[in-house]
């Protein structure tokens, strides 16, 4: 077996490599014979194949699938059965098997396998004996064609020569026909004499061109007969005529004329085909024996045979007739009677699949176009009809269909392609072939939200788990590439993960609230929703969702000014306050917004005949003057309500006390009395604090000196100071706190009004009733505890009150002189009350300062 691979690699634009592989193999090889390793040779020629992976080839075309095939796993070209070239190609000069294979990467390999002929057949004659009759009058040089031998081998292994044994009276000359076959003519070399010898026997041998040559023999029997004087004679020894293919039966071709000068039956000539004219030629052509007219009798097809050689003999009816011979060559003219044939080489001839991601130049199918006509009639031009993103690229033996544009399955998922093939005959014939190209899906589209920004409005105090809205993203891809899932992008809302606020259904995109929203805490928040498809790799996009929390009237107003104690506020105004006097300003807060937080004020009950309230700013003013007989206390119930659909409100009891008459104009003069009073209170607090520190240090020092301390002695020491005869005006610096009892060194009790206690906020204060004229709201006991008392427990805490039964133990010393308890108490109370009334009057006019105080 001679395997001579010839590798020719051609660059194939956009589709990879088009490889031509040529091999040859001798005929008669047994089944399973390995001819070539296609995978190895294709890889060496430029195919993109993994070096360690088995070659994956798919045979798309095979002219002899019963003889050879390619193993898909190993890529070996092997024989499937014994190849007989003589049977496959008969006597054709070349016998080639053609295969087209495609790799997994859509690279194409064209394989030409030439079957080489072996000289495995000997020439043979159709009969065992050839009998000839030759007239004794045949002159030397007379030629008689002999029946040819047949050899199935082709080329040089066919019949090459003939030999005649013995070679005495007759010679032998070998001639070649137009189809390349060879035949022998018997040549009379010497005169014959029937009376001397009437029968001759020879051995005719046919030899082929093998080394050594094969041969075949036949017995040639020649009988010498007596003949008439003249033989028929053709005008020409050879004739050539032509006939168009598909000429109808009866079409005349040639009228032969052989003349014989004899008369009667000796001059009557009959025409006939020689015995070795083939049976097929006898079917296609008819020779009239009387007239010699050669005509068409069958369907002449150029594709079946291009020419026919007819040996015709003319023989008269006389005795010992010597026939005349001539050769008629009939050439068949090709007519454009065959339309082109289109063969689509694909897995499915009706449906071709290609991915939408296929680049330009990607091969989707192979097309083989053939035309049985020859010349211009067989030259075919192909084109792809319509405006489609594909193109046709033609090669010598086939064409390819390539991608010639961008494919998008989402815009168009299939194309109907039509291939048109037209030959160059006159008139031209054409053929069409249609097939469907299905575009398969790739994950080339991101999920697309119906809108990039979603907004939902929800009222506060919603139910946890309530549905908020749905987001929707569409992916035009198919299957998993088009399936969309949703998730929330991690973020923070008020320093809390957004996952504690909302959740999303990953399949439907429905968003739910996970908590009850509070407008006062969170008015709105945003988060992003991510949409991912199921492709690999996955594609994604996102959209923003904004949740706006609407306010609901869920907060009750809270009255902040004037300060309330158990829902009650006390206000002091001068008894001589005139009409329009500002009593106080009602202020309330509402955490709601808009109408839900807009407040109005009104008086719901009480002494509404003496006062009025501004519903917008909450100012309470007098509507009439108070006379001498007016009562000292007035009550008002003030309501602050919002403007929500379901209005919420808060109420307070305002107690208005009339203080002794002061000049109302003076109280609201240009001097800022409230500031002065605040400074005074601060000074008093500082003096009291310093005094306590001084007493504590003094007691401790005395205790160290005498080991005991009698607070009574300290008290008397203050009480027996020399009294000044001059009446001195009492000031706040003259007021001192002194111990009440010698045994009670851990406590001291001081009477003060409410304004004083508010400044001395480091005291523990307890409200108790005083029988000295101070009101409950104005009186406070200040209890100072030392560290030792706090550690002894609550059982040793003593509470002391002022009484009118111990005048010898005064609690207040003014200007160094002890005062009687009743008078001192009244004087101090009156002093504090007057200043407190002035303060409150000033605070009503200076609202912001009151709040800070």
Secondary structure by P-SEA (a helix, b strand, c coil): cbbbbbbbbbbbcccccbbbbbbbbbcccccccccccaaaaaaaacccccccccbbbbbccccccccccccccccccccccccccccccccccbbbbbbbbbccccbbbbbbbbbbbcccccbbbcccbbbbbbbccccccbbbbcbbbbbccccccccccccccccccbbbbbbbccccccbbbbbbcbbbbcccccbbbbbbbbbcccccccbbbbbbbbbbbbbccccccccccbbbbbbccccccccccbbbbbbbcccccccbbbbbccccccaaaaaaccccccccbbbbccccccccccbbbbbbbbbccccbbbbbbbbbbbbbbbcccccbbbbbbcccccbbbbbcccccccccbbbbbbbcccccccbbbbbbcccccbbbbbcccbbbbbbccccccccccccbbbbbbbcccccccbbbbbbbbbbbbcccccccccccbbbbbbbcccccccccbbbbbbbcccccccbbbbbbcccccccccccccccccccccbbbbcbbbbcccccbbbbbbbbbcccccccbbbbbbbbbbbbccccccccccccccccbbbbbbbcccccccccbbbbbbbcccccccbbbbbbccccccccccccccbbbbbccccccccccbbbbbbbbbcccccccbbbbbbbbbbcccccccccccccaaaaaaaaaaaaaaaaaaaaaaaaaaaaaaaaaacccccaaaaaaaaaaccccccccccccccbbbbbcccccccbbbbbbcaaaaaaacccbbbbbbbccccccccbbbbbbbcaaaaaaccccbbbbbbbcccccccccccccccccaaaaaaaaaaaaaaaaaaaaaaaaacaaaaaac
